[in-house]
Amino acid sequence: MSRFINLACAQMGPVQRGDSRASVVKRQVELLREAKSRGAEFVVFPELAFTTFFPRWVLNSQEEIDSFFEREMPGAETAPLFEEASALGIGFYIGYAEIAVENGTERHFNTSIIVNSAGKIVGKYRKIHLPGHAEPVEGRTSQHLEKRYFEPGNLGFPVWRAMDGIVGMCICNDRRWPETYRVMALQGAELVCVGYNTPDDHTGVFDFDQLTGFHHQLSLQAGAYQNATWVAAAAKAGCEEGSNMIGLSMIVAPSGQIVAMASTTGDELIAARCDLDMGTLYKKTIFDFARHREPSQYKLIVERKGAILPQ
């Protein structure tokens, strides 16, 4: 038995600070149309897909900061993407900066959503593993200040029934953490969607940063294989406001094999026909969690936040 889904990742080239949301959405609509012409049923877009990656800057005006956020989704400028998806009968994942009002307080999250083929939001995730710093690092030409502009997500790692399968989401840095995939796998995830904006100078240490593409690929392949799930990851890539961001958008099978990968750092669609039942063999053998896991021995994972060295 097989359950096939025609899956696509819509990598986006750079979005500069002066680019309007309307112009960005127009590019996204074109990628949706290409996906439809190639038979795709679901498209994965990047993290913070409607604007430039603003956490690279120190911004002090709250009004300026909020200009990168969405107060509603879809809004007037983003609605054409939802309308086109509905007209084409194609679903998608996309990331954006969200202002949420909870208990009368404005909160700022790095958010992603799943939209079904009718253009309706059916799932929401808020990024949990925020990288970088809250204050600028002296001597760096490009900062990474997600901790300054976002709160850690408060929705956990839920999964949803969609596209005849079980689908979860994460965002960028989440993909590097094994807990991300495992929590979703323990809910039966068969596909994990990932959007990211990853620069090639994240740490400022060349020996580390020159491995950025390798670490990205390693994280996705390990997450897919060790949790018997498909992983579809879409980049915002290219030279954006002087920051070089990797492409390497890819679709990874539950075997850990890469079945599709972008070859540019611009707008590019990659696609693959994915059998959601492919992970079943892994879930019944090597990664039969119910048979092989020993949760009583893993308590440190949830009891301890940082490492404590032995005496």
C-alpha positions in Angstrom: 0.0 0.0 0.0 1.2 3.5 -0.9 0.0 7.0 -0.3 1.7 9.3 -2.7 1.8 13.1 -2.5 3.4 15.3 -5.1 5.4 17.7 -2.9 7.3 20.8 -3.8 9.6 23.3 -2.1 9.5 26.9 -3.3 13.0 28.3 -2.6 13.0 32.1 -2.8 15.9 34.3 -3.8 16.7 37.4 -1.7 14.0 39.8 -0.5 15.6 43.2 -0.1 14.4 45.8 2.5 12.8 48.0 -0.2 10.8 45.2 -1.8 7.1 45.5 -1.2 5.0 42.7 0.1 3.0 42.9 -3.1 6.1 42.2 -5.2 7.1 39.3 -2.9 3.6 37.7 -3.0 3.7 38.1 -6.8 6.9 35.9 -6.9 5.2 33.4 -4.6 2.2 33.2 -6.8 4.4 32.4 -9.8 6.1 29.6 -7.8 2.6 28.3 -6.9 1.6 28.3 -10.6 4.8 26.5 -11.6 4.2 23.9 -8.8 0.7 23.3 -10.1 2.0 22.9 -13.7 4.3 20.2 -12.4 1.6 18.4 -10.6 2.4 19.4 -7.0 -0.3 19.2 -4.4 1.5 21.0 -1.6 4.3 23.6 -1.6 6.7 24.5 1.2 7.8 28.2 1.3 10.6 29.7 3.5 10.7 31.2 7.0 9.8 35.0 7.2 8.8 34.7 3.5 7.1 38.1 3.0 10.0 40.4 4.1 13.7 40.6 4.3 15.4 38.8 7.3 15.2 41.8 9.6 16.9 40.3 12.7 20.2 41.0 11.0 19.9 44.6 12.2 19.6 46.5 15.4 16.3 48.3 15.2 15.2 50.6 18.1 11.9 51.9 16.9 9.0 49.6 17.8 7.0 51.0 14.9 9.8 50.1 12.5 10.1 46.6 14.0 6.4 46.0 13.8 6.4 46.9 10.1 8.0 43.5 9.4 5.2 41.7 11.3 1.7 40.6 10.3 -1.2 41.4 12.5 -3.5 39.2 10.5 -3.0 36.3 8.2 -4.0 36.6 5.5 -4.0 40.4 5.4 -4.7 42.7 2.5 -1.2 42.3 1.0 -0.9 38.5 1.5 -4.4 37.5 0.6 -3.6 37.0 -3.2 -1.4 34.1 -2.3 -4.2 32.4 -0.4 -6.7 33.2 -3.2 -4.4 31.7 -5.9 -3.8 28.6 -3.8 -7.5 28.1 -3.5 -8.0 28.7 -7.2 -5.3 26.2 -8.1 -6.4 23.7 -5.5 -3.0 23.5 -3.9 -1.9 23.6 -0.2 1.1 25.3 1.3 3.3 26.0 4.3 4.7 29.5 4.8 6.6 31.4 7.5 6.0 35.0 8.7 6.6 37.3 11.7 3.4 37.3 13.8 2.0 39.9 16.2 -0.5 38.0 18.4 -2.7 39.6 21.1 -3.0 37.3 24.0 -4.7 38.3 27.3 -4.5 41.9 26.1 -0.8 41.8 25.5 1.0 42.1 22.1 3.4 39.2 21.6 5.9 38.7 18.8 6.5 35.3 17.3 8.3 33.7 14.4 5.4 31.7 13.0 4.5 29.2 10.2 1.2 27.9 9.0 -0.3 25.1 7.0 -2.9 26.2 4.5 -5.1 23.6 2.8 -6.1 23.4 -0.9 -9.1 25.6 -0.2 -6.9 28.4 1.1 -7.8 27.9 4.7 -5.3 27.8 7.6 -5.5 24.4 9.3 -2.3 24.5 11.5 0.0 27.0 13.2 3.4 26.7 14.7 5.6 29.2 16.5 9.4 28.8 16.4 10.8 27.4 19.7 14.6 27.3 19.2 15.5 31.0 18.7 19.2 31.3 17.8 21.5 34.3 18.2 21.4 37.0 20.8 19.2 39.6 22.3 22.0 42.3 22.1 24.4 42.9 19.2 27.8 41.3 19.3 30.7 43.7 19.1 32.8 43.5 16.0 30.2 41.6 13.9 29.2 43.2 10.6 26.0 41.2 10.5 24.0 40.4 13.6 21.6 37.6 14.4 19.1 39.0 16.8 16.1 36.7 16.9 16.1 36.7 20.6 15.7 40.5 20.5 12.6 40.5 18.3 10.8 37.2 19.0 9.6 35.2 22.0 10.0 31.4 22.0 7.0 29.7 20.6 4.2 28.7 23.0 2.3 26.1 20.9 4.7 23.1 21.3 5.3 20.8 18.3 1.8 19.7 17.2 1.0 17.7 14.1 -2.1 17.8 11.9 -3.9 15.4 9.6 -3.5 16.9 6.1 -3.0 15.6 2.6 -4.0 12.1 3.7 -1.1 12.1 6.1 0.2 13.4 9.4 2.1 16.7 9.0 4.3 18.7 11.4 6.2 22.0 11.2 9.3 23.6 12.4 11.4 26.7 11.5 15.0 27.1 10.7 17.1 26.6 13.8 14.6 24.0 15.1 15.9 21.6 12.4 19.2 21.3 14.2 17.7 19.9 17.4 16.8 16.2 17.6 14.0 16.9 20.1 12.1 18.7 17.3 11.7 15.7 15.1 11.3 13.2 17.9 8.3 15.0 19.6 6.5 15.1 16.2 7.5 11.5 15.4 5.9 10.4 18.8 2.7 11.8 17.3 3.1 9.8 14.1 4.5 12.5 11.9 5.0 11.4 8.3 6.1 14.8 6.9 7.9 17.7 8.6 7.9 21.0 6.8 10.8 23.4 7.4 11.3 27.0 6.2 14.7 28.7 6.9 16.9 31.8 6.4 20.4 30.6 7.0 23.5 32.9 6.5 26.9 31.6 5.8 28.5 33.7 8.6 26.3 32.8 11.6 29.2 32.5 14.1 31.9 34.7 12.6 34.3 31.7 12.9 35.3 30.6 9.4 36.2 27.0 10.2 32.6 26.6 11.6 30.8 28.8 9.1 32.2 27.2 6.0 30.4 24.0 7.1 27.0 25.7 7.2 25.7 23.8 4.1 27.0 20.5 5.4 25.4 21.0 8.9 22.1 22.0 7.3 22.1 18.8 5.2 23.2 16.6 8.0 20.4 17.9 10.3 17.7 17.3 7.8 18.9 13.8 6.8 19.4 12.7 10.4 16.0 14.0 11.5 14.3 12.2 8.6 16.1 8.9 9.1 16.0 8.7 12.9 12.3 9.5 12.9 11.2 7.7 9.7 9.6 10.8 8.3 9.8 12.9 5.1 11.3 16.3 5.5 10.7 19.2 3.1 12.9 22.3 3.6 12.6 25.6 1.7 15.2 28.4 1.9 15.3 32.1 1.4 18.6 32.3 -0.2 21.1 34.5 -2.1 22.7 37.8 -1.2 20.1 39.7 0.8 21.1 43.1 2.1 24.8 42.1 2.0 24.2 38.8 3.8 24.9 35.6 1.9 22.2 33.0 2.7 22.5 29.4 1.7 20.1 27.7 -0.7 20.1 23.9 -0.6 16.4 23.6 -0.3 15.7 19.9 -0.3 13.3 17.0 0.1 14.6 14.1 2.2 13.0 10.6 2.4 12.5 8.6 5.6 15.6 6.6 4.5 17.7 9.8 4.9 18.2 10.0 1.1 17.9 13.4 -0.6 15.3 13.0 -3.4 15.4 16.6 -4.6 17.7 19.6 -4.0 17.9 23.2 -5.3 20.9 24.0 -7.5 20.7 27.8 -7.3 20.3 30.6 -4.7 17.3 32.2 -6.5 13.7 31.6 -6.9 13.6 27.9 -7.7 11.0 25.1 -7.4 12.0 21.5 -6.6 9.5 18.7 -6.5 9.2 15.0 -5.8 6.6 12.3 -5.7 6.7 11.1 -2.1 5.2 7.9 -0.7 4.0 8.7 2.8 4.0 5.0 3.6 7.7 4.7 2.9 8.5 5.3 6.6 6.4 2.4 7.7 9.2 -0.2 7.3 11.5 1.9 9.5 8.7 2.4 12.1 8.2 -1.4 12.3 11.9 -2.3 12.5 14.8 -0.1 13.5 12.7 2.7 14.8 9.8 0.8 16.3 9.5 3.3 19.2 7.0 1.2 21.3 9.3 -1.8 21.1 12.7 -0.2 21.4 12.6 3.1 23.2 13.4 3.4 26.9 12.0 6.7 28.1 12.8 6.1 31.8 16.5 6.4 30.8 16.1 9.7 29.0 14.9 11.8 32.0 17.8 14.3 31.8 16.5 15.5 28.4 13.5 17.2 30.1 14.9 17.7 33.6 18.1 19.5 32.6 18.4 22.5 30.3 22.2 22.8 30.1 25.1 20.4 30.7 26.3 19.8 34.2 29.7 18.1 34.3 30.5 15.1 36.5 32.4 15.7 39.7 
